[in-house]
Amino acid sequence: MYNQIVYGSLLHLNELKKQNIDPSSVDLVKVKGFKRIFNQLPSWRKVNGIKKAVMNIETDENAWFNALVIRNLDEEYIQELDHREMGYDRLTLNDGSVTLYHDGSVLKNCIVYKGKEDKQSNEILPNPDYFTICKDGAKCHGKEFFEDYKKTTYQNTLTGNIELI
């Protein structure tokens, strides 16, 4: 069984429901070793122009981001996710890198999807509709979670740098 970390649109309770995930079956977590950034070219949300970025994570040993964990997913479900997340690679997270918000306990057997290198760009900005879904999703989980989301989510500056959203 796997514990899937979700950090973008699936933060939103309505998006979880669309994927037949019971919102009561998720927990709030912190994930160490990665930075969350809007720099992924979309696979499904086709948009023209530069405002088309969807969420991604990049390896950064000094960073962390907050997310949800969907617990106890079987291999069949993971195979379906691999198709849905076709612009991403599934990674197994190191034990100790995911902790629960409420008590700091460590979760094991966690996976996360990280954008494929050839689907990333530092010349795009967030897709406005997707950006709102993610932001409103973070708000669904309380003030502390939302404040952490704002402190751990980045976007491109279009000058080769990144900045907090």
N, C-alpha and C positions, 0 to 999 in steps of 0.2 A: 504494500500500500504506500501511496505517496501523499505528501502534503504540498500542495501547489501554492506558491507565492504569487499574488496578483497585485499590481501596482499602478495600473492605468484606469481604463474605463470600467474594469470590473470592481473598482472601489465603490461604484454606484450600485445601490441596492436594486434599482430597476434593471440594470445590466446583468446583475447576478441572476435575477429571476428569469430573464430572457434565456439564460443558459441552463435553466432548470436547477439552479443552485439555491438551496434554502438559506436565506441570509442569517438564520439562527445557527447555521453550521460553520460560520466563519469566526475567526478570532483576529484581533489586532496584533501585529508583530512589528519588530524592528529587524532590518537586515543589514548586517555589517559587510563592508568590503566592496560596495557598489555605490555609484552615483546615478540618480534618476534624471533623465534628460529628454526633452522633446527634440529628437534628431533622427527619428526613424522615418523612412519613406513608407507610405501606406501600401498594404497589399490589397485591402478591401475598400477603404475609404478613398476613392479616387477624387482628387481635387486638382484643378489647374492653378498655376501661380506658385508663389513661395510659401503660402500659408497652408501647408499640408502635413507638417510633422505630427507624428504620433509618438507615444511614449516608448522609451527604451531605457536600458541601464548600461553603464560602462563600469568596468572594473576599476576600483580605486580603493586601495587598502586603508585609506584614512577617512573614507566616507561611510555613510549609512543612509537608509531611507526607510520610511514606514510603509506598511502594506497590510494586506489581509492574507490569511492563510485559509485555504480550503482543505480540510482534513480528509484523510483516508480515501483517496481516489484510487481506483483499480486501473490495471494496465489498459483495459478497453477504453476507459474514459481518457486516459493519457494519449492513446493513439488518435482519438478524435481531436484532442487539443493540438496535437502536432500538426494536423491538417489546418485547423482554424488559425494557428499561429505560424503560418507557412513562411513569413518573413523573419522568423526568429529561430534560434537554436535552443533546445532544451538543455539546461545545465543542472547538474546535481550540486547543491550547495554543501560546503563543508559543515560538518556537525559543529555546533557552537556559534554559527554565524546568524542564526535566527532565534530571537527571544520574544516571548510573549510580553505585551504591554503591561498587563495587570500584575504580573508577579516576577517577571524577568527570567522565568524558567526557559530552558533551551529546548527547541524542537529539532528532531532528527528527521531524516528521510525527506528533506525538502527539495523541491525542484523550482526553477524559475525559467522564464523565457527571456533570452537576451538577443537583441537585434543582430541579424547577419551583417557582417562588415560591409558587404556590397549594397546594403539597403540603408546605409546611414549617410547623412549629409550635414555639413555645417553651414549650408547655404539655404536652409529652410526654417520657417517659423511655425509655431503650433497651428494646427487646424483649429479655428475658433470654436466650432461646434464640439469637437472632441475635447478641446481644452476645458470647455464648460462642463461636460459630462464628468471629466476627471476631478475638477475642482469641486463641483457639487457633490460628487461621490465622497470625497475626503471630508466634506462638511457633515455628511450623514453620520459620522462616527465620533462627533463631539469636538469641543474646542481644542483640547490638547492635540488630538490627532490632526486636525486641520492646521494648527500652527506648525506642527512638525512637518506636515506636507509642504507648506510654504517655505520652510527652512531647508528642505532637502530636494527641491524640484527645480531644475534648470532648463534654460532655453538658449538657443544660439543668439549671438549679437549681430551676426552677419559680417563681423570684422575679424573673425577667427577666434573669438573668445566665447565664453558662456557667462550667463548671469542668472540669478535667482528669478523665478517668475514674478 
